[in-house]
Amino acid sequence: MAAFLLGAVFLIVQPQIVPSRPAINSNAEASSQSIQRELLKKTSQKNDFKENIHSNGSCQQLPQTIIIGVRKGGTRALLEMLSLHPDIAAAESEVHFFDWEDHYRNGLQWYINQMPFSNSHQITVEKTPAYFTSPKVPERVYNMNQSMRLLLILRDPSERVLSDYTQVFYNHMQKHKPYPSIEQFLIKDGELNVDYKAINRSLYYIHMENWLKYFPLDHIHIVDGDKLIKDPFPEIEKVERFLKLSPQINASNFYFNKTKGFYCLRDSGRERCLHESKGRAHPQVDTRLLEKLHEYFHEPNKKFFELVGRTFDWH
């Protein structure tokens, strides 16, 4: 516990500087089972740990891959599409182990209990979009597994801000609670309100710097969320290669639903679409305000492109 507290203090006081090389031995590749046993020995507060083994031989295990974000970037779509692969076992709900203190204090035994049952050949995946922007999470994930493979899905920062607002707005509407217009959040004293949390979440380079202190870039695969919406198959192919999965997902697993306006999934003759909350229309925003938003993100986007050595088709 003392080590975790010291790590938390270190994250708070250190400056936002990225070392020239990530502080990690990228060649440290061990089997997932041996990693789990060592972690459970070191971090379990109780000595009565038992593996949860199903009668069919499957068991719950720590994830080998985490979808770390970003919020409203398309994490649910990515997880659903990736779950088409037979070698993927995905946690159904967002676990919030590394970013919620009350969950983190429960230890790895609690975390592993939230995972799905999987077979030895499968990769266990969990997704919690808040991980990407939570300062303490990168070190905590690193302390659990230095070889973790991370998936990060991003979309145009301005569009992500609008989606962020839209989700909260509809949540309030469903509870019959009033909610301010997006202009009231975006404008303060006649200027763009850069303190708005939704804007901060779209400053990708700041959060990416934090992750690169612990994980090398080749352990973080960035999925283009905008392309995933328009043409999902090529993006999923890249994810398969990153996770070293056999190519099992193909173009026939996706079909465009004209009624919903986005791609749905087809698996073994069964068709399914994302929840109706996905793909909601964004609020109408004044063109001049949108231009201010695009202008504000220009430099942060440029810094992010330089950081990851890749460009995206954003405003």
MIMAR-249558 format. One record per residue (C-alpha): residue number from 1; x, y, z. Coordinates in steps of 0.2 Angstrom, whole numbers, plus 5000, padded with zeros to 4 digits. Layout:
# MIMAR-249558
+--------+------+------+------+
| vexvex |    u |    v |    w |
+--------+------+------+------+
|    NUM |    X |    Y |    Z |
...
+--------+------+------+------+
# end
This chain:
# MIMAR-249558
+--------+------+------+------+
| vexvex |    u |    v |    w |
+--------+------+------+------+
|      1 | 5000 | 5000 | 5000 |
|      2 | 5014 | 5012 | 5004 |
|      3 | 5022 | 5009 | 4987 |
|      4 | 5005 | 5014 | 4979 |
|      5 | 5003 | 5030 | 4990 |
|      6 | 5021 | 5035 | 4985 |
|      7 | 5018 | 5032 | 4967 |
|      8 | 5002 | 5043 | 4968 |
|      9 | 5012 | 5057 | 4976 |
|     10 | 5025 | 5056 | 4963 |
|     11 | 5012 | 5057 | 4949 |
|     12 | 5005 | 5073 | 4957 |
|     13 | 5021 | 5083 | 4960 |
|     14 | 5031 | 5078 | 4944 |
|     15 | 5031 | 5090 | 4929 |
|     16 | 5023 | 5086 | 4913 |
|     17 | 5039 | 5080 | 4904 |
|     18 | 5041 | 5065 | 4893 |
|     19 | 5058 | 5056 | 4895 |
|     20 | 5067 | 5052 | 4879 |
|     21 | 5063 | 5034 | 4881 |
|     22 | 5049 | 5025 | 4891 |
|     23 | 5055 | 5019 | 4907 |
|     24 | 5051 | 5001 | 4903 |
|     25 | 5060 | 4985 | 4897 |
|     26 | 5050 | 4982 | 4881 |
|     27 | 5058 | 4965 | 4879 |
|     28 | 5050 | 4958 | 4895 |
|     29 | 5037 | 4946 | 4888 |
|     30 | 5031 | 4932 | 4899 |
|     31 | 5016 | 4921 | 4899 |
|     32 | 5000 | 4929 | 4906 |
|     33 | 4997 | 4915 | 4918 |
|     34 | 5015 | 4917 | 4926 |
|     35 | 5012 | 4936 | 4927 |
|     36 | 4996 | 4933 | 4936 |
|     37 | 5003 | 4921 | 4949 |
|     38 | 5017 | 4933 | 4953 |
|     39 | 5006 | 4948 | 4954 |
|     40 | 4994 | 4939 | 4966 |
|     41 | 5008 | 4934 | 4977 |
|     42 | 5015 | 4951 | 4978 |
|     43 | 4999 | 4962 | 4980 |
|     44 | 4985 | 4950 | 4987 |
|     45 | 4981 | 4956 | 5005 |
|     46 | 4975 | 4939 | 5009 |
|     47 | 4983 | 4922 | 5007 |
|     48 | 4966 | 4913 | 5003 |
|     49 | 4966 | 4917 | 4985 |
|     50 | 4957 | 4904 | 4974 |
|     51 | 4956 | 4904 | 4955 |
|     52 | 4938 | 4904 | 4949 |
|     53 | 4938 | 4889 | 4938 |
|     54 | 4922 | 4884 | 4928 |
|     55 | 4917 | 4866 | 4926 |
|     56 | 4921 | 4867 | 4908 |
|     57 | 4939 | 4871 | 4912 |
|     58 | 4938 | 4890 | 4908 |
|     59 | 4944 | 4902 | 4922 |
|     60 | 4944 | 4921 | 4926 |
|     61 | 4961 | 4929 | 4923 |
|     62 | 4969 | 4946 | 4923 |
|     63 | 4966 | 4955 | 4906 |
|     64 | 4981 | 4955 | 4894 |
|     65 | 4973 | 4969 | 4885 |
|     66 | 4964 | 4985 | 4891 |
|     67 | 4955 | 4998 | 4880 |
|     68 | 4960 | 5013 | 4890 |
|     69 | 4949 | 5026 | 4881 |
|     70 | 4945 | 5039 | 4875 |
|     71 | 4928 | 5043 | 4882 |
|     72 | 4915 | 5045 | 4868 |
|     73 | 4929 | 5040 | 4856 |
|     74 | 4920 | 5023 | 4851 |
|     75 | 4926 | 5011 | 4864 |
|     76 | 4910 | 5001 | 4865 |
|     77 | 4910 | 4999 | 4846 |
|     78 | 4928 | 4994 | 4847 |
|     79 | 4925 | 4981 | 4860 |
|     80 | 4909 | 4974 | 4852 |
|     81 | 4918 | 4972 | 4835 |
|     82 | 4933 | 4965 | 4843 |
|     83 | 4922 | 4952 | 4852 |
|     84 | 4918 | 4945 | 4835 |
|     85 | 4935 | 4936 | 4836 |
|     86 | 4933 | 4919 | 4845 |
|     87 | 4950 | 4921 | 4854 |
|     88 | 4943 | 4937 | 4863 |
|     89 | 4934 | 4936 | 4880 |
|     90 | 4928 | 4953 | 4885 |
|     91 | 4922 | 4960 | 4901 |
|     92 | 4904 | 4966 | 4899 |
|     93 | 4904 | 4982 | 4910 |
|     94 | 4917 | 4996 | 4913 |
|     95 | 4927 | 4990 | 4928 |
|     96 | 4935 | 5006 | 4934 |
|     97 | 4948 | 4997 | 4944 |
|     98 | 4963 | 5008 | 4941 |
|     99 | 4954 | 5025 | 4942 |
|    100 | 4941 | 5023 | 4956 |
|    101 | 4950 | 5022 | 4973 |
|    102 | 4936 | 5011 | 4982 |
|    103 | 4938 | 4998 | 4968 |
|    104 | 4957 | 4999 | 4968 |
|    105 | 4958 | 4996 | 4987 |
|    106 | 4950 | 4980 | 4984 |
|    107 | 4965 | 4973 | 4976 |
|    108 | 4969 | 4961 | 4961 |
|    109 | 4958 | 4948 | 4968 |
|    110 | 4942 | 4959 | 4966 |
|    111 | 4948 | 4964 | 4949 |
|    112 | 4950 | 4947 | 4943 |
|    113 | 4933 | 4943 | 4949 |
|    114 | 4926 | 4956 | 4937 |
|    115 | 4933 | 4947 | 4922 |
|    116 | 4924 | 4935 | 4911 |
|    117 | 4928 | 4916 | 4911 |
|    118 | 4940 | 4912 | 4897 |
|    119 | 4950 | 4898 | 4890 |
|    120 | 4969 | 4897 | 4889 |
|    121 | 4970 | 4902 | 4871 |
|    122 | 4959 | 4918 | 4873 |
|    123 | 4964 | 4936 | 4877 |
|    124 | 4954 | 4944 | 4891 |
|    125 | 4950 | 4962 | 4887 |
|    126 | 4942 | 4975 | 4898 |
|    127 | 4937 | 4993 | 4893 |
|    128 | 4936 | 5008 | 4904 |
|    129 | 4937 | 5025 | 4894 |
|    130 | 4941 | 5035 | 4909 |
|    131 | 4958 | 5027 | 4911 |
|    132 | 4966 | 5037 | 4897 |
|    133 | 4963 | 5054 | 4906 |
|    134 | 4966 | 5048 | 4924 |
|    135 | 4983 | 5053 | 4930 |
|    136 | 4986 | 5038 | 4942 |
|    137 | 4981 | 5025 | 4930 |
|    138 | 4997 | 5022 | 4919 |
|    139 | 5008 | 5019 | 4934 |
|    140 | 4995 | 5007 | 4941 |
|    141 | 4993 | 4997 | 4925 |
|    142 | 5012 | 4996 | 4923 |
|    143 | 5014 | 4990 | 4941 |
|    144 | 5002 | 4976 | 4937 |
|    145 | 5009 | 4971 | 4920 |
|    146 | 5023 | 4979 | 4911 |
|    147 | 5019 | 4969 | 4895 |
|    148 | 5001 | 4975 | 4894 |
|    149 | 4994 | 4978 | 4877 |
|    150 | 4984 | 4994 | 4876 |
|    151 | 4971 | 5000 | 4864 |
|    152 | 4966 | 5018 | 4863 |
|    153 | 4953 | 5024 | 4851 |
|    154 | 4952 | 5043 | 4847 |
|    155 | 4941 | 5054 | 4836 |
|    156 | 4941 | 5072 | 4831 |
|    157 | 4943 | 5082 | 4847 |
|    158 | 4930 | 5094 | 4843 |
|    159 | 4918 | 5080 | 4839 |
|    160 | 4922 | 5071 | 4855 |
|    161 | 4918 | 5087 | 4865 |
|    162 | 4901 | 5088 | 4857 |
|    163 | 4898 | 5069 | 4860 |
|    164 | 4903 | 5071 | 4878 |
|    165 | 4891 | 5085 | 4881 |
|    166 | 4877 | 5075 | 4871 |
|    167 | 4879 | 5060 | 4883 |
|    168 | 4877 | 5070 | 4899 |
|    169 | 4863 | 5080 | 4891 |
|    170 | 4853 | 5064 | 4887 |
|    171 | 4857 | 5057 | 4904 |
|    172 | 4849 | 5072 | 4912 |
|    173 | 4834 | 5072 | 4900 |
|    174 | 4830 | 5054 | 4904 |
|    175 | 4829 | 5059 | 4923 |
|    176 | 4818 | 5074 | 4918 |
|    177 | 4832 | 5085 | 4925 |
|    178 | 4836 | 5102 | 4916 |
|    179 | 4853 | 5104 | 4909 |
|    180 | 4862 | 5120 | 4902 |
|    181 | 4865 | 5122 | 4884 |
|    182 | 4882 | 5118 | 4877 |
|    183 | 4885 | 5136 | 4874 |
|    184 | 4885 | 5139 | 4892 |
|    185 | 4899 | 5127 | 4895 |
|    186 | 4909 | 5132 | 4880 |
|    187 | 4909 | 5151 | 4883 |
|    188 | 4915 | 5160 | 4898 |
|    189 | 4916 | 5179 | 4898 |
|    190 | 4915 | 5179 | 4879 |
|    191 | 4929 | 5167 | 4877 |
|    192 | 4931 | 5148 | 4875 |
|    193 | 4930 | 5140 | 4892 |
|    194 | 4946 | 5130 | 4892 |
|    195 | 4942 | 5124 | 4909 |
|    196 | 4927 | 5114 | 4903 |
|    197 | 4931 | 5096 | 4907 |
|    198 | 4925 | 5090 | 4890 |
|    199 | 4938 | 5101 | 4882 |
|    200 | 4952 | 5094 | 4894 |
|    201 | 4948 | 5076 | 4889 |
|    202 | 4951 | 5081 | 4871 |
|    203 | 4969 | 5087 | 4874 |
|    204 | 4976 | 5070 | 4869 |
|    205 | 4994 | 5075 | 4870 |
|    206 | 4994 | 5079 | 4888 |
|    207 | 4987 | 5062 | 4893 |
|    208 | 4997 | 5053 | 4880 |
|    209 | 5013 | 5060 | 4888 |
|    210 | 5008 | 5052 | 4905 |
|    211 | 5006 | 5035 | 4897 |
|    212 | 5022 | 5036 | 4888 |
|    213 | 5031 | 5038 | 4904 |
|    214 | 5027 | 5019 | 4908 |
|    215 | 5023 | 5011 | 4891 |
|    216 | 5033 | 5012 | 4874 |
|    217 | 5023 | 5017 | 4859 |
|    218 | 5023 | 5000 | 4852 |
|    219 | 5013 | 4994 | 4866 |
|    220 | 4999 | 5006 | 4863 |
|    221 | 4989 | 5004 | 4847 |
|    222 | 4979 | 5019 | 4842 |
|    223 | 4962 | 5016 | 4833 |
|    224 | 4956 | 5029 | 4822 |
|    225 | 4938 | 5031 | 4829 |
|    226 | 4932 | 5042 | 4814 |
|    227 | 4938 | 5028 | 4802 |
|    228 | 4930 | 5015 | 4812 |
|    229 | 4913 | 5023 | 4810 |
|    230 | 4915 | 5025 | 4791 |
|    231 | 4923 | 5009 | 4787 |
|    232 | 4926 | 4997 | 4802 |
|    233 | 4934 | 4982 | 4794 |
|    234 | 4952 | 4989 | 4790 |
|    235 | 4953 | 4996 | 4808 |
|    236 | 4949 | 4980 | 4816 |
|    237 | 4961 | 4971 | 4805 |
|    238 | 4975 | 4982 | 4812 |
|    239 | 4969 | 4978 | 4830 |
|    240 | 4970 | 4959 | 4826 |
|    241 | 4988 | 4961 | 4820 |
|    242 | 4992 | 4972 | 4835 |
|    243 | 4986 | 4958 | 4847 |
|    244 | 4994 | 4945 | 4836 |
|    245 | 4977 | 4936 | 4833 |
|    246 | 4974 | 4925 | 4819 |
|    247 | 4963 | 4934 | 4805 |
|    248 | 4946 | 4928 | 4809 |
|    249 | 4935 | 4944 | 4807 |
|    250 | 4931 | 4949 | 4789 |
|    251 | 4921 | 4962 | 4779 |
|    252 | 4905 | 4951 | 4779 |
|    253 | 4904 | 4954 | 4798 |
|    254 | 4899 | 4972 | 4795 |
|    255 | 4884 | 4979 | 4786 |
|    256 | 4878 | 4997 | 4785 |
|    257 | 4861 | 5000 | 4793 |
|    258 | 4853 | 5014 | 4784 |
|    259 | 4840 | 5017 | 4797 |
|    260 | 4852 | 5019 | 4811 |
|    261 | 4865 | 5027 | 4800 |
|    262 | 4880 | 5017 | 4806 |
|    263 | 4888 | 5000 | 4804 |
|    264 | 4880 | 4985 | 4813 |
|    265 | 4888 | 4967 | 4816 |
|    266 | 4884 | 4950 | 4808 |
|    267 | 4890 | 4935 | 4817 |
|    268 | 4885 | 4917 | 4812 |
|    269 | 4870 | 4923 | 4804 |
|    270 | 4865 | 4934 | 4819 |
|    271 | 4864 | 4952 | 4817 |
|    272 | 4865 | 4965 | 4831 |
|    273 | 4868 | 4984 | 4832 |
|    274 | 4875 | 4995 | 4846 |
|    275 | 4863 | 5002 | 4859 |
|    276 | 4851 | 5016 | 4853 |
|    277 | 4861 | 5029 | 4863 |
|    278 | 4875 | 5027 | 4851 |
|    279 | 4875 | 5039 | 4836 |
|    280 | 4864 | 5052 | 4844 |
|    281 | 4863 | 5068 | 4834 |
|    282 | 4874 | 5082 | 4841 |
|    283 | 4867 | 5099 | 4847 |
|    284 | 4867 | 5113 | 4834 |
|    285 | 4882 | 5124 | 4838 |
|    286 | 4885 | 5141 | 4831 |
|    287 | 4898 | 5140 | 4816 |
|    288 | 4909 | 5154 | 4824 |
|    289 | 4909 | 5144 | 4841 |
|    290 | 4914 | 5128 | 4831 |
|    291 | 4928 | 5138 | 4823 |
|    292 | 4935 | 5143 | 4840 |
|    293 | 4935 | 5125 | 4845 |
|    294 | 4944 | 5120 | 4830 |
|    295 | 4957 | 5134 | 4832 |
|    296 | 4960 | 5130 | 4850 |
|    297 | 4964 | 5111 | 4846 |
|    298 | 4975 | 5115 | 4832 |
|    299 | 4991 | 5116 | 4842 |
|    300 | 4987 | 5102 | 4854 |
|    301 | 4983 | 5091 | 4839 |
|    302 | 5000 | 5095 | 4831 |
|    303 | 5009 | 5091 | 4847 |
|    304 | 4999 | 5074 | 4848 |
|    305 | 5004 | 5070 | 4830 |
|    306 | 5022 | 5073 | 4834 |
|    307 | 5021 | 5063 | 4849 |
|    308 | 5014 | 5047 | 4841 |
|    309 | 5022 | 5050 | 4824 |
|    310 | 5006 | 5049 | 4815 |
|    311 | 4993 | 5061 | 4808 |
|    312 | 4974 | 5060 | 4809 |
|    313 | 4961 | 5069 | 4798 |
|    314 | 4955 | 5081 | 4811 |
|    315 | 4949 | 5099 | 4809 |
+--------+------+------+------+
# end
